[in-house]
Amino acid sequence: MHNLRPLFQGERTRLCAIDIEKDAPCFFRWRSDSEYWNLLSSSIAFPVNLRDIKKELQKWETDEQVYSFGIHTLDDDRLAGLVELEVDLLHRDAWVGIGIGEADCRGKGFGTDAMLEIMRFGFLELDLFRISLNTFEYNTPAIRTYEKMGFTHEGRMRAYLNWKGRRWDLIFMGMLRSEWESRYHAA
């Protein structure tokens, strides 16, 4: 039996559709935060304008294989970050990406709560078999969180990323539906 709480609402966050006009300024501000960008992307940081951000958000909105959500805090309904599933329905597989853009919301459990909700959506609503992710070796808080959530290390690309004068591995992790069910859904 499914949990009776509302779909897309966890204990601390609510996943909402992205409102391009309202949310684009936050995404624009986050892209200027080097800590956020270095945890989220291996791409070279470059200046963008609000128009570029809106175009990027419009692409997400029209991509039928990507489910993108804003992460809103329950206590004050503030946009704290984003989470998305890039889905391959043929193989019932998805890649999940998450970023907490608001610096004062990092390390406070909002990301974990949002991940639990996107996993619930993926496994229960989309009937996925597995959810995968990757992160950078230097993002040890994220790695510890994913491990605590039950994600399994599945591999790494050694010396993938050059950051701050050092080479870092790209870590791959995943969770199967059966693992998620035994950990979360059985309760």
C-alpha positions as CSV (number, residue, x, y, z in Angstrom):
1,M,0.0,0.0,0.0
2,H,1.3,3.5,-0.9
3,N,2.1,6.0,1.8
4,L,-0.9,8.3,2.3
5,R,1.0,11.5,2.4
6,P,0.7,13.7,-0.7
7,L,2.8,12.8,-3.7
8,F,5.9,15.1,-3.9
9,Q,5.8,16.0,-0.2
10,G,8.3,14.8,2.3
11,E,8.9,15.6,5.9
12,R,10.8,18.8,5.2
13,T,10.3,19.6,1.5
14,R,7.8,19.7,-1.3
15,L,8.7,19.1,-5.0
16,C,7.0,21.6,-7.3
17,A,6.9,22.3,-11.0
18,I,9.5,24.9,-11.9
19,D,7.9,28.3,-12.7
20,I,10.3,29.8,-15.3
21,E,9.4,33.4,-14.7
22,K,9.4,33.2,-10.9
23,D,12.3,30.7,-10.4
24,A,14.7,31.8,-13.0
25,P,16.3,34.6,-10.9
26,C,17.1,31.9,-8.2
27,F,18.7,29.6,-10.8
28,F,20.6,32.6,-12.1
29,R,21.9,33.5,-8.7
30,W,22.9,29.9,-7.9
31,R,24.9,29.7,-11.2
32,S,27.1,32.5,-9.8
33,D,27.8,30.5,-6.6
34,S,31.1,28.7,-7.3
35,E,30.5,26.2,-4.5
36,Y,27.1,25.2,-5.9
37,W,28.5,24.9,-9.4
38,N,31.5,22.9,-8.4
39,L,29.3,20.4,-6.6
40,L,26.8,20.1,-9.4
41,S,28.7,20.2,-12.6
42,S,32.1,19.3,-14.1
43,S,31.5,21.9,-16.8
44,I,33.6,25.0,-17.0
45,A,31.9,27.9,-15.2
46,F,31.1,30.8,-17.5
47,P,29.0,33.9,-17.2
48,V,25.3,33.5,-18.1
49,N,22.5,35.9,-18.2
50,L,18.9,35.5,-17.1
51,R,17.8,34.9,-20.7
52,D,20.2,31.9,-20.9
53,I,18.8,30.5,-17.7
54,K,15.2,30.8,-18.9
55,K,16.1,29.0,-22.2
56,E,17.7,26.2,-20.2
57,L,14.6,25.9,-18.0
58,Q,12.4,25.9,-21.1
59,K,14.4,22.9,-22.5
60,W,13.8,21.0,-19.2
61,E,10.1,21.8,-19.4
62,T,9.8,20.3,-22.9
63,D,12.0,17.2,-22.5
64,E,9.7,14.3,-22.0
65,Q,12.4,12.1,-20.6
66,V,13.3,14.6,-17.8
67,Y,11.2,15.2,-14.7
68,S,12.6,18.4,-13.1
69,F,11.3,19.8,-9.9
70,G,12.0,22.8,-7.6
71,I,12.7,21.8,-4.0
72,H,10.7,24.0,-1.7
73,T,11.0,24.0,2.1
74,L,7.8,23.1,3.9
75,D,8.3,25.7,6.7
76,D,8.4,28.8,4.5
77,D,7.8,27.5,0.9
78,R,11.2,28.9,-0.2
79,L,12.8,27.5,-3.4
80,A,16.0,25.8,-2.0
81,G,17.2,23.8,-5.0
82,L,16.3,21.4,-7.8
83,V,16.1,17.7,-8.4
84,E,15.5,15.9,-11.6
85,L,15.1,12.4,-13.0
86,E,16.3,11.7,-16.5
87,V,14.3,8.6,-17.4
88,D,14.8,5.7,-19.9
89,L,11.4,4.1,-19.8
90,L,12.4,1.3,-22.1
91,H,14.9,0.0,-19.5
92,R,13.0,1.4,-16.5
93,D,16.2,3.2,-15.5
94,A,16.8,6.8,-14.4
95,W,19.7,9.1,-13.5
96,V,19.0,11.5,-10.6
97,G,20.6,14.9,-10.2
98,I,20.2,17.2,-7.2
99,G,21.5,20.6,-6.2
100,I,20.7,22.7,-3.1
101,G,21.2,26.2,-4.4
102,E,20.5,28.2,-1.3
103,A,23.7,28.1,0.7
104,D,21.9,28.4,4.1
105,C,19.9,25.3,3.2
106,R,22.9,23.0,2.5
107,G,23.7,20.4,5.1
108,K,20.3,20.6,6.8
109,G,18.6,17.5,5.4
110,F,16.6,19.2,2.6
111,G,18.5,17.4,-0.1
112,T,18.0,14.0,1.6
113,D,14.3,14.6,2.0
114,A,14.0,15.7,-1.6
115,M,15.9,12.6,-2.8
116,L,13.6,10.3,-0.8
117,E,10.6,12.0,-2.6
118,I,12.1,11.8,-6.1
119,M,12.9,8.1,-5.4
120,R,9.4,7.4,-4.2
121,F,8.1,9.1,-7.4
122,G,10.5,7.1,-9.6
123,F,9.9,3.7,-8.1
124,L,6.2,4.0,-7.4
125,E,4.8,6.3,-10.0
126,L,7.2,5.6,-12.9
127,D,7.7,1.9,-12.0
128,L,11.5,2.3,-12.4
129,F,13.8,-0.7,-11.8
130,R,16.8,1.4,-10.8
131,I,17.9,4.9,-10.1
132,S,21.6,5.9,-10.6
133,L,23.6,9.0,-9.8
134,N,27.2,10.2,-10.0
135,T,29.1,12.6,-7.8
136,F,32.7,13.9,-7.5
137,E,35.2,12.3,-5.1
138,Y,35.6,15.6,-3.3
139,N,31.9,15.8,-2.5
140,T,32.2,13.6,0.6
141,P,29.1,14.9,2.3
142,A,27.0,13.8,-0.6
143,I,28.7,10.4,-0.8
144,R,28.1,9.8,2.9
145,T,24.5,10.8,2.5
146,Y,23.9,8.6,-0.5
147,E,25.6,5.7,1.3
148,K,23.3,6.3,4.4
149,M,20.3,6.3,2.0
150,G,21.3,2.9,0.7
151,F,22.9,3.7,-2.6
152,T,25.6,1.2,-3.6
153,H,29.0,2.2,-5.1
154,E,29.0,0.8,-8.6
155,G,32.2,2.2,-10.1
156,R,34.4,5.2,-10.7
157,M,36.2,7.0,-13.5
158,R,39.6,7.5,-12.1
159,A,41.2,11.0,-12.3
160,Y,38.1,12.2,-14.2
161,L,38.0,15.8,-13.1
162,N,40.7,18.5,-12.8
163,W,39.7,20.8,-9.9
164,K,41.9,23.0,-7.8
165,G,45.1,21.6,-9.2
166,R,44.3,18.0,-8.5
167,R,42.6,15.1,-10.3
168,W,39.4,13.7,-8.8
169,D,37.4,10.5,-9.5
170,L,33.8,10.5,-10.7
171,I,31.9,8.1,-8.4
172,F,28.9,6.1,-9.7
173,M,26.2,4.9,-7.3
174,G,22.8,3.2,-7.8
175,M,19.8,1.7,-6.0
176,L,17.5,-1.0,-7.3
177,R,13.8,-0.9,-6.7
178,S,14.1,-4.1,-4.5
179,E,16.7,-2.4,-2.4
180,W,14.5,0.7,-2.0
181,E,11.4,-1.4,-1.2
182,S,13.2,-3.3,1.5
183,R,14.6,-0.1,3.0
184,Y,11.8,2.4,2.7
185,H,8.6,1.0,1.2
186,A,8.0,-2.0,3.5
187,A,7.3,0.4,6.4
